[in-house]
Amino acid sequence: MAQYTITYFPVQGRTEPMRLLLADQGAQWKDEVVQFADWMGGKSELKKEAMFGQMPKFQDGDFVIYQSNAILRYLGRKFGLYGKNDKEAALIDMVNDGVEDFRVKCGRFIQTEYETGKDKYIADLPNQLRPFERILSEHPGGFVAGSQISFADYNLLHVLQMHLKFGPGCLNDFPLLKAFVAKMGARPKLKAYQETDACKKRPAHPKDK
């Protein structure tokens, strides 16, 4: 029986980094799907129950937590994915906050300019990617904090994979990020999960076809 439950809409969105982390750590979970129409139309009681009126909702047994980055930090502590010391933990937090900024910009683009502004968005991608390439260069070892994987690595992986779907060549000028995606994607449990039908059929975002 799965110990964890992820409640979210029928897209990867903000919950896929959690799934990547759990899969890679050998943990099991179940997904409870809330349809967008039910959520927006007020048919879902979850919207009334949800802290801050937002998804995702994450359950670890009887413990319930909201806010995607709080969930990732919780899982980071639970699975020992928060660095070996305070400095590494601070670096991991910094990277995760940078991914959050990147994700927000991407979300704004998808919501308002996906059909009309894709070329402009992709042209600006190097400005968004450059800081992460620098981080990998300054902390050699293949992960954002060096040689040990962290919860922020799963978050970064997902946002990079999402961008590779609508900008396949976006990492060509960023060899460390390209190697990072390949290294993460080759991890046996992570690779096995991403090859499942459940993963492949879940769209990255509402406009992902």
Secondary structure as UniProt FT lines:
FT   STRAND          4..8
FT   TURN            13..15
FT   HELIX           16..24
FT   TURN            25..26
FT   STRAND          29..33
FT   HELIX           36..40
FT   TURN            41..42
FT   HELIX           46..49
FT   HELIX           51..53
FT   STRAND          57..60
FT   TURN            61..62
FT   STRAND          63..66
FT   HELIX           68..78
FT   TURN            79..80
FT   HELIX           86..112
FT   TURN            113..116
FT   HELIX           118..138
FT   TURN            144..145
FT   HELIX           151..166
FT   TURN            168..173
FT   HELIX           175..185
FT   HELIX           188..194
FT   HELIX           197..201
FT   TURN            206..207
//
